Amino acid sequence: MIALLNGTVERREPGAVIVLCGGVGYRVFVPDAGAFAPGAVITLHTHEAVRADSHELFGFLERERLELFERLIMVSGIGPRSGQKIVASASADRVKAAVLAGDVAFLSSIPGVGKKTAQKIILELKGVLAEEQAAGSPEDEALQALVGLGYARAQAAAALEGLPAADVEARLRAALKRLSR
C-alpha cells in the first residue's frame, strides 16, 4: 500500500497531479490540482483505493486531512471522491466541528452531499470523533494513568477534580497526594 509520496510534480491534470518519484510517475487525485506547480517538490499523504475496476491514489498535504478522509469513506455511501470533496470544503477542524455539532446545513452545503448523507455522516462519525477528542486530553491521560495504577475510575476522577490544568505529570502528582491522605 502506498502511504506517502515525496517527489516532483511532473504535470497537472483535471483533479489530479502526476508525481514523479524514483523514475515512476504516480497519478494522485488531489482537491486543488491547480495549486501544485509543475517542478515543485511535494510530499503527499496518500490513500490507495483498490477496486475490481480501478486502482487510484488520493493525496493530501496534511496527515490530519488524510485521517479525516479515511474516516469519511468508512461511512456507507461515501466514496473516495465524495470524501475528498468533504475534506477539501474547509479545514479538517471545521469539518470535525460540524460533525460533532450535528451541523447538517454545513455538510449538506458541500456539492454532492445531500441532507440524508450529511445526517448519515453525523450519525456514524460523531461518536468516533468525540472519543478521539476526549482521548487526547491531558485530563483523560491523567485519569488513565491513575486507573492503570489500580485506582477505581470514580476514585481517580474525584482525585483529579478541581486540580489546575497543568501538565499531566503535575496533575498526577497532585492527585496521588490527594489519594494518599
Backbone as JSON Lines, residues from 0, in Angstrom:
{"i":0,"aa":"M","n":[0.84,-1.17,0.0],"ca":[0.0,0.0,0.0],"c":[0.89,1.24,0.0]}
{"i":1,"aa":"I","n":[0.55,2.19,-0.81],"ca":[1.32,3.44,-0.92],"c":[0.74,4.44,0.08]}
{"i":2,"aa":"A","n":[1.53,4.81,1.07],"ca":[1.05,5.69,2.14],"c":[1.59,7.11,2.03]}
{"i":3,"aa":"L","n":[2.72,7.29,1.36],"ca":[3.35,8.6,1.28],"c":[4.15,8.7,-0.01]}
{"i":4,"aa":"L","n":[4.02,9.83,-0.67],"ca":[4.81,10.09,-1.87],"c":[5.59,11.38,-1.66]}
{"i":5,"aa":"N","n":[6.87,11.33,-1.98],"ca":[7.7,12.52,-1.94],"c":[8.38,12.59,-3.3]}
{"i":6,"aa":"G","n":[8.03,13.6,-4.07],"ca":[8.59,13.7,-5.41],"c":[8.3,15.03,-6.05]}
{"i":7,"aa":"T","n":[8.49,15.06,-7.35],"ca":[8.34,16.29,-8.13],"c":[7.06,16.23,-8.95]}
{"i":8,"aa":"V","n":[6.33,17.34,-8.97],"ca":[5.13,17.42,-9.79],"c":[5.56,17.45,-11.24]}
{"i":9,"aa":"E","n":[5.22,16.42,-11.98],"ca":[5.56,16.32,-13.39],"c":[4.59,17.16,-14.23]}
{"i":10,"aa":"R","n":[3.29,16.99,-13.93],"ca":[2.27,17.78,-14.63],"c":[0.96,17.73,-13.85]}
{"i":11,"aa":"R","n":[0.07,18.67,-14.22],"ca":[-1.26,18.74,-13.62],"c":[-2.28,18.22,-14.61]}
{"i":12,"aa":"E","n":[-3.31,17.6,-14.07],"ca":[-4.45,17.14,-14.85],"c":[-5.7,17.62,-14.12]}
{"i":13,"aa":"P","n":[-6.86,17.58,-14.75],"ca":[-8.08,17.98,-14.02],"c":[-8.29,17.09,-12.78]}
{"i":14,"aa":"G","n":[-8.17,17.69,-11.61],"ca":[-8.39,16.97,-10.36],"c":[-7.24,16.09,-9.89]}
{"i":15,"aa":"A","n":[-6.12,16.12,-10.6],"ca":[-5.01,15.24,-10.23],"c":[-3.67,15.85,-10.62]}
{"i":16,"aa":"V","n":[-2.62,15.29,-10.04],"ca":[-1.25,15.64,-10.43],"c":[-0.49,14.34,-10.67]}
{"i":17,"aa":"I","n":[0.49,14.42,-11.53],"ca":[1.4,13.29,-11.74],"c":[2.65,13.62,-10.94]}
{"i":18,"aa":"V","n":[2.97,12.77,-9.96],"ca":[4.13,12.98,-9.1],"c":[5.2,11.97,-9.49]}
{"i":19,"aa":"L","n":[6.37,12.49,-9.84],"ca":[7.5,11.66,-10.26],"c":[8.33,11.31,-9.03]}
{"i":20,"aa":"C","n":[8.37,10.01,-8.7],"ca":[9.11,9.51,-7.53],"c":[10.0,8.36,-8.0]}
{"i":21,"aa":"G","n":[11.29,8.57,-7.95],"ca":[12.22,7.5,-8.31],"c":[12.03,6.99,-9.74]}
{"i":22,"aa":"G","n":[11.71,7.87,-10.64],"ca":[11.55,7.49,-12.04],"c":[10.18,6.93,-12.38]}
{"i":23,"aa":"V","n":[9.26,6.87,-11.41],"ca":[7.9,6.37,-11.65],"c":[6.93,7.52,-11.43]}
{"i":24,"aa":"G","n":[6.01,7.69,-12.35],"ca":[5.0,8.74,-12.23],"c":[3.71,8.19,-11.65]}
{"i":25,"aa":"Y","n":[3.24,8.78,-10.57],"ca":[2.01,8.36,-9.91],"c":[0.94,9.42,-10.13]}
{"i":26,"aa":"R","n":[-0.24,8.99,-10.59],"ca":[-1.37,9.91,-10.7],"c":[-2.05,9.93,-9.34]}
{"i":27,"aa":"V","n":[-2.1,11.12,-8.75],"ca":[-2.68,11.28,-7.43],"c":[-3.82,12.29,-7.53]}
{"i":28,"aa":"F","n":[-5.01,11.88,-7.11],"ca":[-6.15,12.78,-7.1],"c":[-6.03,13.69,-5.88]}
{"i":29,"aa":"V","n":[-6.05,14.99,-6.15],"ca":[-5.9,15.99,-5.09],"c":[-7.06,16.97,-5.19]}
{"i":30,"aa":"P","n":[-7.42,17.61,-4.07],"ca":[-8.56,18.54,-4.09],"c":[-8.38,19.72,-5.03]}
{"i":31,"aa":"D","n":[-7.18,20.32,-5.08],"ca":[-6.96,21.5,-5.91],"c":[-5.67,21.33,-6.7]}
{"i":32,"aa":"A","n":[-5.77,20.66,-7.83],"ca":[-4.58,20.38,-8.64],"c":[-3.91,21.66,-9.13]}
{"i":33,"aa":"G","n":[-4.66,22.72,-9.3],"ca":[-4.11,23.99,-9.77],"c":[-3.12,24.61,-8.79]}
{"i":34,"aa":"A","n":[-3.16,24.2,-7.53],"ca":[-2.26,24.75,-6.53],"c":[-0.86,24.16,-6.6]}
{"i":35,"aa":"F","n":[-0.68,23.11,-7.39],"ca":[0.61,22.43,-7.49],"c":[1.29,22.84,-8.79]}
{"i":36,"aa":"A","n":[2.42,23.49,-8.67],"ca":[3.16,23.96,-9.84],"c":[4.05,22.84,-10.37]}
{"i":37,"aa":"P","n":[4.06,22.64,-11.69],"ca":[4.98,21.65,-12.26],"c":[6.42,21.98,-11.85]}
{"i":38,"aa":"G","n":[7.15,20.95,-11.44],"ca":[8.53,21.12,-11.0],"c":[8.67,21.27,-9.49]}
{"i":39,"aa":"A","n":[7.56,21.5,-8.8],"ca":[7.6,21.66,-7.34],"c":[7.83,20.3,-6.68]}
{"i":40,"aa":"V","n":[8.61,20.32,-5.61],"ca":[8.83,19.11,-4.83],"c":[7.77,19.09,-3.72]}
{"i":41,"aa":"I","n":[7.01,17.99,-3.66],"ca":[5.93,17.9,-2.68],"c":[5.96,16.56,-1.95]}
{"i":42,"aa":"T","n":[5.31,16.55,-0.82],"ca":[5.08,15.32,-0.07],"c":[3.58,15.19,0.11]}
{"i":43,"aa":"L","n":[3.03,14.06,-0.3],"ca":[1.6,13.82,-0.17],"c":[1.36,12.58,0.68]}
{"i":44,"aa":"H","n":[0.45,12.73,1.64],"ca":[-0.03,11.58,2.4],"c":[-1.14,10.98,1.54]}
{"i":45,"aa":"T","n":[-1.05,9.68,1.27],"ca":[-1.96,9.1,0.29],"c":[-2.8,7.97,0.84]}
{"i":46,"aa":"H","n":[-3.92,7.78,0.18],"ca":[-4.8,6.63,0.42],"c":[-4.94,5.92,-0.91]}
{"i":47,"aa":"E","n":[-4.69,4.65,-0.91],"ca":[-4.78,3.84,-2.12],"c":[-6.12,3.13,-2.14]}
{"i":48,"aa":"A","n":[-6.95,3.47,-3.12],"ca":[-8.28,2.86,-3.26],"c":[-8.21,1.81,-4.37]}
{"i":49,"aa":"V","n":[-8.35,0.56,-3.99],"ca":[-8.27,-0.53,-4.96],"c":[-9.64,-1.18,-5.07]}
{"i":50,"aa":"R","n":[-10.15,-1.2,-6.29],"ca":[-11.42,-1.87,-6.58],"c":[-11.2,-2.79,-7.77]}
{"i":51,"aa":"A","n":[-12.19,-3.58,-8.09],"ca":[-12.08,-4.52,-9.19],"c":[-11.79,-3.81,-10.51]}
{"i":52,"aa":"D","n":[-12.36,-2.61,-10.69],"ca":[-12.22,-1.92,-11.97],"c":[-11.27,-0.71,-11.93]}
{"i":53,"aa":"S","n":[-10.7,-0.4,-10.78],"ca":[-9.81,0.77,-10.71],"c":[-8.81,0.64,-9.57]}
{"i":54,"aa":"H","n":[-7.76,1.43,-9.7],"ca":[-6.69,1.49,-8.7],"c":[-6.29,2.97,-8.65]}
{"i":55,"aa":"E","n":[-6.69,3.69,-7.57],"ca":[-6.49,5.13,-7.52],"c":[-5.77,5.56,-6.25]}
{"i":56,"aa":"L","n":[-5.04,6.66,-6.35],"ca":[-4.38,7.27,-5.19],"c":[-5.03,8.62,-4.93]}
{"i":57,"aa":"F","n":[-5.34,8.88,-3.65],"ca":[-5.9,10.16,-3.24],"c":[-4.88,10.78,-2.29]}
{"i":58,"aa":"G","n":[-4.49,12.02,-2.56],"ca":[-3.42,12.65,-1.79],"c":[-3.84,13.89,-1.04]}
{"i":59,"aa":"F","n":[-3.14,14.11,0.09],"ca":[-3.39,15.26,0.96],"c":[-2.06,15.78,1.47]}
{"i":60,"aa":"L","n":[-1.94,17.1,1.59],"ca":[-0.71,17.69,2.1],"c":[-0.54,17.45,3.6]}
{"i":61,"aa":"E","n":[-1.66,17.39,4.34],"ca":[-1.6,17.19,5.79],"c":[-2.12,15.81,6.17]}
{"i":62,"aa":"R","n":[-1.44,15.19,7.11],"ca":[-1.85,13.87,7.6],"c":[-3.24,13.91,8.25]}
{"i":63,"aa":"E","n":[-3.54,15.01,8.92],"ca":[-4.84,15.14,9.58],"c":[-5.99,15.06,8.58]}
{"i":64,"aa":"R","n":[-5.8,15.65,7.41],"ca":[-6.84,15.58,6.38],"c":[-6.99,14.15,5.86]}
{"i":65,"aa":"L","n":[-5.88,13.46,5.69],"ca":[-5.93,12.06,5.26],"c":[-6.71,11.23,6.27]}
{"i":66,"aa":"E","n":[-6.43,11.41,7.55],"ca":[-7.11,10.64,8.59],"c":[-8.62,10.91,8.58]}
{"i":67,"aa":"L","n":[-9.01,12.17,8.4],"ca":[-10.43,12.5,8.31],"c":[-11.05,11.87,7.08]}
{"i":68,"aa":"F","n":[-10.35,11.93,5.96],"ca":[-10.8,11.32,4.71],"c":[-11.05,9.82,4.91]}
{"i":69,"aa":"E","n":[-10.12,9.14,5.56],"ca":[-10.25,7.7,5.76],"c":[-11.43,7.36,6.67]}
{"i":70,"aa":"R","n":[-11.75,8.23,7.6],"ca":[-12.93,8.0,8.44],"c":[-14.2,8.23,7.62]}
{"i":71,"aa":"L","n":[-14.19,9.26,6.79],"ca":[-15.37,9.56,5.98],"c":[-15.7,8.44,5.01]}
{"i":72,"aa":"I","n":[-14.71,7.85,4.37],"ca":[-15.01,6.81,3.38],"c":[-15.44,5.5,4.02]}
{"i":73,"aa":"M","n":[-15.33,5.42,5.34],"ca":[-15.86,4.24,6.04],"c":[-17.38,4.35,6.22]}
{"i":74,"aa":"V","n":[-17.92,5.55,6.04],"ca":[-19.36,5.76,6.14],"c":[-20.01,5.19,4.88]}
{"i":75,"aa":"S","n":[-21.02,4.39,5.06],"ca":[-21.73,3.8,3.93],"c":[-22.26,4.88,2.99]}
{"i":76,"aa":"G","n":[-21.94,4.74,1.72],"ca":[-22.4,5.71,0.72],"c":[-21.43,6.83,0.42]}
{"i":77,"aa":"I","n":[-20.32,6.91,1.16],"ca":[-19.32,7.94,0.9],"c":[-18.13,7.27,0.23]}
{"i":78,"aa":"G","n":[-17.92,7.61,-1.03],"ca":[-16.79,7.08,-1.77],"c":[-15.6,8.01,-1.66]}
{"i":79,"aa":"P","n":[-14.46,7.6,-2.23],"ca":[-13.26,8.43,-2.15],"c":[-13.42,9.83,-2.73]}
{"i":80,"aa":"R","n":[-14.1,9.95,-3.84],"ca":[-14.26,11.28,-4.46],"c":[-15.12,12.2,-3.59]}
{"i":81,"aa":"S","n":[-16.19,11.66,-3.05],"ca":[-17.04,12.45,-2.15],"c":[-16.29,12.8,-0.88]}
{"i":82,"aa":"G","n":[-15.56,11.84,-0.34],"ca":[-14.77,12.07,0.87],"c":[-13.76,13.18,0.67]}
{"i":83,"aa":"Q","n":[-13.13,13.18,-0.5],"ca":[-12.14,14.21,-0.78],"c":[-12.79,15.59,-0.9]}
{"i":84,"aa":"K","n":[-13.98,15.65,-1.51],"ca":[-14.7,16.93,-1.6],"c":[-15.03,17.47,-0.21]}
{"i":85,"aa":"I","n":[-15.46,16.57,0.67],"ca":[-15.83,16.99,2.03],"c":[-14.61,17.52,2.77]}
{"i":86,"aa":"V","n":[-13.49,16.79,2.69],"ca":[-12.27,17.21,3.37],"c":[-11.75,18.53,2.81]}
{"i":87,"aa":"A","n":[-11.9,18.73,1.51],"ca":[-11.4,19.95,0.87],"c":[-12.32,21.15,1.07]}
{"i":88,"aa":"S","n":[-13.53,20.93,1.58],"ca":[-14.51,22.01,1.71],"c":[-14.13,23.05,2.77]}
{"i":89,"aa":"A","n":[-13.37,22.63,3.77],"ca":[-12.96,23.52,4.86],"c":[-11.79,22.86,5.58]}
{"i":90,"aa":"S","n":[-11.3,23.49,6.63],"ca":[-10.22,22.87,7.4],"c":[-10.73,21.58,8.05]}
{"i":91,"aa":"A","n":[-9.82,20.68,8.35],"ca":[-10.2,19.42,8.98],"c":[-10.9,19.69,10.31]}
{"i":92,"aa":"D","n":[-10.42,20.69,11.06],"ca":[-11.05,21.03,12.33],"c":[-12.47,21.53,12.14]}
{"i":93,"aa":"R","n":[-12.71,22.3,11.08],"ca":[-14.06,22.82,10.81],"c":[-15.01,21.69,10.46]}
{"i":94,"aa":"V","n":[-14.56,20.74,9.64],"ca":[-15.4,19.61,9.26],"c":[-15.71,18.75,10.49]}
{"i":95,"aa":"K","n":[-14.69,18.5,11.31],"ca":[-14.9,17.71,12.54],"c":[-15.88,18.44,13.47]}
{"i":96,"aa":"A","n":[-15.72,19.75,13.6],"ca":[-16.61,20.53,14.46],"c":[-18.05,20.45,13.95]}
{"i":97,"aa":"A","n":[-18.23,20.48,12.63],"ca":[-19.57,20.37,12.05],"c":[-20.19,19.02,12.37]}
{"i":98,"aa":"V","n":[-19.39,17.97,12.28],"ca":[-19.9,16.63,12.6],"c":[-20.26,16.55,14.08]}
{"i":99,"aa":"L","n":[-19.37,17.02,14.94],"ca":[-19.61,16.96,16.39],"c":[-20.82,17.8,16.8]}
{"i":100,"aa":"A","n":[-21.04,18.93,16.11],"ca":[-22.16,19.8,16.44],"c":[-23.46,19.36,15.76]}
{"i":101,"aa":"G","n":[-23.37,18.38,14.88],"ca":[-24.56,17.94,14.15],"c":[-25.03,18.96,13.14]}
{"i":102,"aa":"D","n":[-24.1,19.69,12.54],"ca":[-24.4,20.77,11.61],"c":[-24.73,20.22,10.22]}
{"i":103,"aa":"V","n":[-25.96,19.8,10.03],"ca":[-26.42,19.24,8.77],"c":[-26.35,20.29,7.66]}
{"i":104,"aa":"A","n":[-26.64,21.54,7.99],"ca":[-26.65,22.61,6.98],"c":[-25.26,22.78,6.37]}
{"i":105,"aa":"F","n":[-24.22,22.78,7.2],"ca":[-22.86,22.93,6.67],"c":[-22.5,21.76,5.77]}
{"i":106,"aa":"L","n":[-22.71,20.55,6.25],"ca":[-22.32,19.37,5.47],"c":[-23.13,19.26,4.18]}
{"i":107,"aa":"S","n":[-24.42,19.57,4.23],"ca":[-25.23,19.45,3.02],"c":[-24.98,20.6,2.04]}
{"i":108,"aa":"S","n":[-24.25,21.63,2.46],"ca":[-23.89,22.71,1.54],"c":[-22.71,22.32,0.65]}
{"i":109,"aa":"I","n":[-22.06,21.22,0.95],"ca":[-20.94,20.74,0.15],"c":[-21.51,20.06,-1.1]}
{"i":110,"aa":"P","n":[-21.03,20.42,-2.28],"ca":[-21.56,19.81,-3.51],"c":[-21.45,18.27,-3.47]}
{"i":111,"aa":"G","n":[-22.57,17.62,-3.77],"ca":[-22.6,16.16,-3.79],"c":[-23.02,15.53,-2.48]}
{"i":112,"aa":"V","n":[-23.22,16.35,-1.44],"ca":[-23.65,15.83,-0.14],"c":[-25.05,16.36,0.14]}
{"i":113,"aa":"G","n":[-26.01,15.45,0.15],"ca":[-27.39,15.83,0.45],"c":[-27.67,15.77,1.94]}
{"i":114,"aa":"K","n":[-28.89,16.11,2.29],"ca":[-29.29,16.15,3.69],"c":[-29.19,14.76,4.34]}
{"i":115,"aa":"K","n":[-29.65,13.74,3.64],"ca":[-29.61,12.38,4.2],"c":[-28.17,11.9,4.38]}
{"i":116,"aa":"T","n":[-27.32,12.2,3.42],"ca":[-25.91,11.81,3.53],"c":[-25.25,12.55,4.68]}
{"i":117,"aa":"A","n":[-25.55,13.83,4.84],"ca":[-25.0,14.61,5.95],"c":[-25.43,14.02,7.29]}
{"i":118,"aa":"Q","n":[-26.7,13.63,7.39],"ca":[-27.2,13.02,8.62],"c":[-26.5,11.69,8.9]}
{"i":119,"aa":"K","n":[-26.24,10.92,7.84],"ca":[-25.57,9.63,8.0],"c":[-24.13,9.84,8.48]}
{"i":120,"aa":"I","n":[-23.44,10.83,7.92],"ca":[-22.07,11.14,8.34],"c":[-22.06,11.49,9.82]}
{"i":121,"aa":"I","n":[-22.98,12.34,10.23],"ca":[-23.05,12.76,11.63],"c":[-23.35,11.57,12.53]}
{"i":122,"aa":"L","n":[-24.3,10.76,12.14],"ca":[-24.68,9.59,12.94],"c":[-23.52,8.62,13.12]}
{"i":123,"aa":"E","n":[-22.79,8.36,12.05],"ca":[-21.73,7.35,12.11],"c":[-20.4,7.86,12.64]}
{"i":124,"aa":"L","n":[-20.12,9.16,12.53],"ca":[-18.81,9.67,12.94],"c":[-18.8,10.48,14.23]}
{"i":125,"aa":"K","n":[-19.95,10.95,14.66],"ca":[-19.99,11.83,15.84],"c":[-19.35,11.15,17.05]}
{"i":126,"aa":"G","n":[-19.72,9.93,17.34],"ca":[-19.18,9.22,18.5],"c":[-17.69,8.96,18.36]}
{"i":127,"aa":"V","n":[-17.26,8.57,17.17],"ca":[-15.84,8.27,16.92],"c":[-14.99,9.52,17.13]}
{"i":128,"aa":"L","n":[-15.42,10.63,16.57],"ca":[-14.66,11.88,16.7],"c":[-14.67,12.4,18.13]}
{"i":129,"aa":"A","n":[-15.79,12.23,18.84],"ca":[-15.88,12.67,20.23],"c":[-14.92,11.85,21.1]}
{"i":130,"aa":"E","n":[-14.86,10.55,20.87],"ca":[-13.94,9.69,21.64],"c":[-12.5,10.09,21.38]}
{"i":131,"aa":"E","n":[-12.14,10.34,20.12],"ca":[-10.78,10.76,19.78],"c":[-10.43,12.07,20.46]}
{"i":132,"aa":"Q","n":[-11.37,12.99,20.44],"ca":[-11.13,14.3,21.03],"c":[-10.9,14.18,22.53]}
{"i":133,"aa":"A","n":[-11.69,13.35,23.2],"ca":[-11.55,13.17,24.65],"c":[-10.29,12.39,25.0]}
{"i":134,"aa":"A","n":[-9.93,11.42,24.17],"ca":[-8.79,10.55,24.48],"c":[-7.47,11.32,24.47]}
{"i":135,"aa":"G","n":[-7.4,12.39,23.72],"ca":[-6.15,13.13,23.63],"c":[-5.97,14.19,24.7]}
{"i":136,"aa":"S","n":[-6.97,14.4,25.56],"ca":[-6.87,15.47,26.55],"c":[-5.98,15.09,27.72]}
{"i":137,"aa":"P","n":[-5.3,16.08,28.32],"ca":[-4.46,15.8,29.49],"c":[-5.25,15.22,30.66]}
{"i":138,"aa":"E","n":[-6.52,15.66,30.8],"ca":[-7.36,15.14,31.87],"c":[-7.55,13.64,31.71]}
{"i":139,"aa":"D","n":[-7.81,13.2,30.48],"ca":[-8.02,11.78,30.24],"c":[-6.73,10.99,30.43]}
{"i":140,"aa":"E","n":[-5.6,11.56,30.02],"ca":[-4.32,10.87,30.2],"c":[-4.03,10.65,31.68]}
{"i":141,"aa":"A","n":[-4.27,11.67,32.5],"ca":[-4.05,11.53,33.94],"c":[-5.0,10.5,34.53]}
{"i":142,"aa":"L","n":[-6.26,10.53,34.1],"ca":[-7.25,9.57,34.58],"c":[-6.83,8.15,34.22]}
{"i":143,"aa":"Q","n":[-6.42,7.95,32.96],"ca":[-5.99,6.62,32.52],"c":[-4.77,6.14,33.3]}
{"i":144,"aa":"A","n":[-3.86,7.05,33.61],"ca":[-2.67,6.68,34.37],"c":[-3.04,6.21,35.78]}
{"i":145,"aa":"L","n":[-3.96,6.91,36.43],"ca":[-4.38,6.52,37.77],"c":[-5.11,5.18,37.75]}
{"i":146,"aa":"V","n":[-5.95,4.98,36.76],"ca":[-6.64,3.69,36.62],"c":[-5.62,2.58,36.4]}
{"i":147,"aa":"G","n":[-4.6,2.87,35.62],"ca":[-3.53,1.91,35.37],"c":[-2.74,1.56,36.63]}
{"i":148,"aa":"L","n":[-2.71,2.49,37.58],"ca":[-2.03,2.24,38.86],"c":[-2.9,1.44,39.83]}
{"i":149,"aa":"G","n":[-4.15,1.17,39.45],"ca":[-5.01,0.33,40.28],"c":[-6.14,1.05,40.98]}
{"i":150,"aa":"Y","n":[-6.26,2.35,40.8],"ca":[-7.37,3.09,41.42],"c":[-8.63,2.89,40.6]}
{"i":151,"aa":"A","n":[-9.78,2.91,41.28],"ca":[-11.07,2.83,40.6],"c":[-11.26,4.11,39.79]}
{"i":152,"aa":"R","n":[-11.97,4.0,38.68],"ca":[-12.18,5.15,37.79],"c":[-12.84,6.31,38.55]}
{"i":153,"aa":"A","n":[-13.87,6.02,39.34],"ca":[-14.57,7.06,40.08],"c":[-13.65,7.72,41.11]}
{"i":154,"aa":"Q","n":[-12.85,6.9,41.77],"ca":[-11.91,7.41,42.77],"c":[-10.86,8.31,42.11]}
{"i":155,"aa":"A","n":[-10.34,7.88,40.96],"ca":[-9.34,8.65,40.23],"c":[-9.92,9.97,39.73]}
{"i":156,"aa":"A","n":[-11.16,9.92,39.21],"ca":[-11.81,11.14,38.71],"c":[-12.03,12.13,39.84]}
{"i":157,"aa":"A","n":[-12.42,11.63,41.02],"ca":[-12.63,12.51,42.17],"c":[-11.32,13.16,42.6]}
{"i":158,"aa":"A","n":[-10.23,12.41,42.55],"ca":[-8.92,12.96,42.94],"c":[-8.45,14.03,41.96]}
{"i":159,"aa":"L","n":[-8.81,13.91,40.69],"ca":[-8.39,14.88,39.68],"c":[-9.29,16.11,39.63]}
{"i":160,"aa":"E","n":[-10.48,15.99,40.18],"ca":[-11.46,17.07,40.1],"c":[-10.95,18.34,40.79]}
{"i":161,"aa":"G","n":[-11.05,19.45,40.09],"ca":[-10.68,20.74,40.64],"c":[-9.2,21.07,40.62]}
{"i":162,"aa":"L","n":[-8.39,20.15,40.12],"ca":[-6.95,20.44,40.04],"c":[-6.69,21.41,38.9]}
{"i":163,"aa":"P","n":[-5.69,22.27,39.04],"ca":[-5.38,23.21,37.95],"c":[-4.96,22.45,36.69]}
{"i":164,"aa":"A","n":[-5.26,23.03,35.55],"ca":[-4.96,22.39,34.26],"c":[-3.49,22.54,33.92]}
{"i":165,"aa":"A","n":[-2.65,21.84,34.64],"ca":[-1.21,21.84,34.38],"c":[-0.88,20.66,33.48]}
{"i":166,"aa":"D","n":[0.39,20.36,33.35],"ca":[0.77,19.2,32.54],"c":[0.34,17.91,33.24]}
{"i":167,"aa":"V","n":[0.37,16.82,32.52],"ca":[-0.13,15.53,33.02],"c":[0.63,15.1,34.27]}
{"i":168,"aa":"E","n":[1.94,15.25,34.27],"ca":[2.75,14.81,35.42],"c":[2.38,15.57,36.69]}
{"i":169,"aa":"A","n":[2.2,16.88,36.57],"ca":[1.84,17.7,37.74],"c":[0.46,17.3,38.26]}
{"i":170,"aa":"R","n":[-0.47,17.04,37.36],"ca":[-1.81,16.61,37.77],"c":[-1.74,15.26,38.47]}
{"i":171,"aa":"L","n":[-0.9,14.36,37.96],"ca":[-0.76,13.05,38.58],"c":[-0.18,13.16,39.99]}
{"i":172,"aa":"R","n":[0.87,13.95,40.15],"ca":[1.48,14.13,41.47],"c":[0.46,14.67,42.47]}
{"i":173,"aa":"A","n":[-0.28,15.69,42.06],"ca":[-1.28,16.3,42.95],"c":[-2.4,15.3,43.28]}
{"i":174,"aa":"A","n":[-2.84,14.55,42.3],"ca":[-3.9,13.55,42.53],"c":[-3.41,12.44,43.45]}
{"i":175,"aa":"L","n":[-2.17,12.01,43.28],"ca":[-1.61,10.96,44.14],"c":[-1.49,11.45,45.58]}
{"i":176,"aa":"K","n":[-1.17,12.72,45.77],"ca":[-1.12,13.28,47.13],"c":[-2.5,13.23,47.78]}
{"i":177,"aa":"R","n":[-3.52,13.61,46.98],"ca":[-4.91,13.56,47.5],"c":[-5.29,12.13,47.86]}
{"i":178,"aa":"L","n":[-4.92,11.19,47.03],"ca":[-5.31,9.79,47.24],"c":[-4.56,9.15,48.41]}
{"i":179,"aa":"S","n":[-3.4,9.68,48.76],"ca":[-2.61,9.08,49.84],"c":[-3.1,9.51,51.22]}
{"i":180,"aa":"R","n":[-3.97,10.52,51.28],"ca":[-4.46,11.01,52.57],"c":[-5.48,10.1,53.14]}
